[in-house]
Amino acid sequence: MPIGDWQFWVVTIIAIIALFVLYRVLVPRKKGKRTNLTVSAHKKPDQDPHRH
């Protein structure tokens, strides 16, 4: 291996970056469980000030 050659290090760094990008694309990330944050409570007619 030509450790003293600058071209060796450039190609090595590019290959490592390419492997990292390929890993990020191919391996799915674990996503947390999504929850629905909307509240579906019914208002009482006497508490709604806009209803007459």
DSSP file (Angstrom, degrees, kcal/mol; ACC not computed):
  #  RESIDUE AA STRUCTURE BP1 BP2  ACC     N-H-->O    O-->H-N    N-H-->O    O-->H-N    TCO  KAPPA ALPHA  PHI   PSI    X-CA   Y-CA   Z-CA
    1    1 A M              0   0    0      0, 0.0     2,-1.9     0, 0.0     3,-0.2   0.000 360.0 360.0 360.0 131.3    0.0    0.0    0.0
    2    2 A P    >   +     0   0    0      0, 0.0     3,-1.4     0, 0.0     6,-0.3  -0.535 360.0 166.0 -83.7  76.9    1.4    3.4   -0.9
    3    3 A I  T 3  S+     0   0    0     -2,-1.9     6,-0.1     1,-0.3     0, 0.0   0.801  72.5  55.2 -64.9 -29.6    0.8    5.1    2.4
    4    4 A G  T 3  S+     0   0    0     -3,-0.2     2,-0.4     4,-0.1    -1,-0.3   0.556  86.1  98.0 -80.8  -7.6    3.0    8.0    1.5
    5    5 A D    <>  -     0   0    0     -3,-1.4     4,-1.1     1,-0.1     3,-0.4  -0.691  64.5-150.3 -87.0 129.8    1.1    8.8   -1.7
    6    6 A W  H  > S+     0   0    0     -2,-0.4     4,-1.9     1,-0.2    -1,-0.1   0.811  96.2  60.3 -69.0 -29.5   -1.5   11.7   -1.3
    7    7 A Q  H  > S+     0   0    0      1,-0.2     4,-2.4     2,-0.2    -1,-0.2   0.848  99.3  57.4 -67.2 -32.7   -3.7   10.1   -4.1
    8    8 A F  H  > S+     0   0    0     -3,-0.4     4,-2.2    -6,-0.3    -1,-0.2   0.917 108.6  45.7 -60.4 -44.0   -4.0    7.0   -2.0
    9    9 A W  H  X S+     0   0    0     -4,-1.1     4,-2.4     2,-0.2    -2,-0.2   0.860 111.0  52.4 -71.0 -35.5   -5.5    9.0    0.9
   10   10 A V  H  X S+     0   0    0     -4,-1.9     4,-2.2     2,-0.2    -2,-0.2   0.943 113.3  43.6 -64.2 -46.9   -7.8   11.0   -1.3
   11   11 A V  H  X S+     0   0    0     -4,-2.4     4,-2.3     1,-0.2    -2,-0.2   0.878 113.4  52.5 -66.8 -37.2   -9.3    7.8   -2.9
   12   12 A T  H  X S+     0   0    0     -4,-2.2     4,-2.2    -5,-0.2    -2,-0.2   0.919 110.4  46.8 -64.4 -44.2   -9.5    6.2    0.6
   13   13 A I  H  X S+     0   0    0     -4,-2.4     4,-2.4     2,-0.2    -2,-0.2   0.909 112.6  50.0 -65.4 -41.7  -11.4    9.1    2.1
   14   14 A I  H  X S+     0   0    0     -4,-2.2     4,-2.4     1,-0.2    -1,-0.2   0.904 111.0  49.8 -62.5 -40.8  -13.8    9.2   -0.9
   15   15 A A  H  X S+     0   0    0     -4,-2.3     4,-2.2     2,-0.2    -2,-0.2   0.890 110.4  49.6 -66.0 -39.3  -14.4    5.4   -0.6
   16   16 A I  H  X S+     0   0    0     -4,-2.2     4,-2.2     2,-0.2    -2,-0.2   0.917 112.3  47.6 -65.9 -42.6  -15.1    5.8    3.2
   17   17 A I  H  X S+     0   0    0     -4,-2.4     4,-2.5     1,-0.2    -2,-0.2   0.910 111.4  51.2 -63.8 -41.5  -17.6    8.6    2.5
   18   18 A A  H  X S+     0   0    0     -4,-2.4     4,-2.4     1,-0.2    -2,-0.2   0.893 110.1  49.2 -63.9 -39.7  -19.2    6.6   -0.3
   19   19 A L  H  X S+     0   0    0     -4,-2.2     4,-2.3     2,-0.2    -1,-0.2   0.893 110.9  50.5 -65.7 -39.4  -19.6    3.6    2.0
   20   20 A F  H  X S+     0   0    0     -4,-2.2     4,-2.2     2,-0.2    -2,-0.2   0.921 112.2  46.3 -64.3 -44.0  -21.1    5.8    4.7
   21   21 A V  H  X S+     0   0    0     -4,-2.5     4,-1.8     2,-0.2    -2,-0.2   0.912 112.7  50.4 -65.2 -42.3  -23.6    7.3    2.3
   22   22 A L  H  X S+     0   0    0     -4,-2.4     4,-2.4     1,-0.2     5,-0.2   0.891 110.1  50.7 -62.2 -40.0  -24.5    3.8    0.9
   23   23 A Y  H  X S+     0   0    0     -4,-2.3     4,-2.5     1,-0.2    -2,-0.2   0.915 109.4  50.3 -62.9 -44.1  -25.0    2.5    4.5
   24   24 A R  H  < S+     0   0    0     -4,-2.2    -1,-0.2     1,-0.2    -2,-0.2   0.837 114.4  45.1 -65.3 -32.7  -27.3    5.5    5.3
   25   25 A V  H  < S+     0   0    0     -4,-1.8    -2,-0.2    -5,-0.1    -1,-0.2   0.896 120.2  37.1 -77.6 -41.1  -29.4    4.8    2.2
   26   26 A L  H  < S+     0   0    0     -4,-2.4    -2,-0.2    -5,-0.2    -3,-0.2   0.831 104.2  69.1 -86.0 -33.2  -29.7    1.1    2.4
   27   27 A V  S  < S-     0   0    0     -4,-2.5     2,-0.1    -5,-0.2    -1,-0.1  -0.777  82.5-131.6 -92.9 119.5  -30.1    0.5    6.2
   28   28 A P        -     0   0    0      0, 0.0     2,-0.2     0, 0.0    -3,-0.1  -0.417  18.5-125.6 -70.8 142.1  -33.4    1.8    7.5
   29   29 A R        -     0   0    0     -5,-0.1     2,-0.5    -2,-0.1    -5,-0.0  -0.591  25.2-109.2 -84.1 148.7  -33.3    4.0   10.6
   30   30 A K        -     0   0    0     -2,-0.2     2,-0.4     1,-0.0    -1,-0.1  -0.668  36.8-158.5 -78.3 123.0  -35.4    3.0   13.6
   31   31 A K        -     0   0    0     -2,-0.5     3,-0.1     1,-0.1     2,-0.0  -0.811  16.8-115.5-103.8 143.8  -38.2    5.5   13.9
   32   32 A G        -     0   0    0     -2,-0.4     2,-0.4     1,-0.1    -1,-0.1  -0.306  44.1 -86.1 -69.7 160.0  -40.1    6.1   17.1
   33   33 A K        -     0   0    0      1,-0.1     2,-0.3    -2,-0.0    -1,-0.1  -0.542  45.8-133.5 -71.1 125.8  -43.7    5.2   17.3
   34   34 A R        -     0   0    0     -2,-0.4     2,-0.3    -3,-0.1    -1,-0.1  -0.597  20.8-160.7 -82.7 139.6  -45.8    8.1   16.1
   35   35 A T        -     0   0    0     -2,-0.3     2,-0.6     2,-0.0    -1,-0.0  -0.895  21.5-118.2-120.0 152.3  -48.7    9.2   18.1
   36   36 A N        -     0   0    0     -2,-0.3    -2,-0.0     1,-0.1     0, 0.0  -0.791  24.8-171.8 -88.8 119.3  -51.7   11.3   17.2
   37   37 A L        +     0   0    0     -2,-0.6     2,-0.2     2,-0.1    -1,-0.1   0.375  46.1 112.5 -96.5   4.7  -51.7   14.4   19.3
   38   38 A T        -     0   0    0      2,-0.0     2,-0.5     1,-0.0    -2,-0.1  -0.563  60.5-139.1 -80.2 142.8  -55.1   15.7   18.3
   39   39 A V        -     0   0    0     -2,-0.2     2,-0.3     2,-0.1    -2,-0.1  -0.881  12.0-167.4-102.3 126.5  -57.8   15.8   21.0
   40   40 A S        +     0   0    0     -2,-0.5     2,-0.3     2,-0.0    -1,-0.1  -0.380  32.7 144.0-111.5  54.0  -61.2   14.7   19.8
   41   41 A A        -     0   0    0     -2,-0.3     2,-0.4     1,-0.0    -2,-0.1  -0.720  47.4-126.1 -91.9 143.4  -63.3   15.8   22.8
   42   42 A H        -     0   0    0     -2,-0.3     2,-0.2     1,-0.0    -2,-0.0  -0.725  21.4-130.4 -89.6 135.5  -66.8   17.2   22.2
   43   43 A K        -     0   0    0     -2,-0.4     5,-0.0     1,-0.1    -1,-0.0  -0.583  19.4-118.5 -82.9 146.0  -67.6   20.6   23.7
   44   44 A K    >>  -     0   0    0     -2,-0.2     3,-1.4     1,-0.1     4,-0.8  -0.595  24.1-121.1 -77.5 145.5  -70.7   21.0   25.7
   45   45 A P  G >4 S+     0   0    0      0, 0.0     3,-0.5     0, 0.0     6,-0.2   0.830 110.8  54.6 -59.2 -33.1  -73.1   23.6   24.2
   46   46 A D  G 34 S+     0   0    0      1,-0.2    -3,-0.0     3,-0.0    -2,-0.0   0.634 106.0  53.0 -78.9 -11.3  -73.0   25.8   27.3
   47   47 A Q  G <4 S+     0   0    0     -3,-1.4    -1,-0.2     1,-0.0    -4,-0.0   0.594  87.2  87.3 -96.3 -12.7  -69.2   26.1   27.3
   48   48 A D    X<  -     0   0    0     -4,-0.8     3,-0.8    -3,-0.5    -1,-0.0  -0.790  58.7-166.8 -90.7 110.5  -68.8   27.2   23.6
   49   49 A P  T 3  S+     0   0    0      0, 0.0    -1,-0.2     0, 0.0    -3,-0.0   0.692  83.0  59.1 -72.8 -17.1  -69.1   31.1   23.6
   50   50 A H  T 3  S+     0   0    0      2,-0.0     2,-0.4     0, 0.0    -2,-0.0   0.640  90.0  82.0 -87.3 -14.2  -69.5   31.3   19.8
   51   51 A R    <         0   0    0     -3,-0.8    -3,-0.0    -6,-0.2     0, 0.0  -0.745 360.0 360.0 -92.9 137.7  -72.6   29.2   19.7
   52   52 A H              0   0    0     -2,-0.4    -1,-0.1     0, 0.0    -2,-0.0   0.356 360.0 360.0-121.3 360.0  -76.0   30.7   20.4
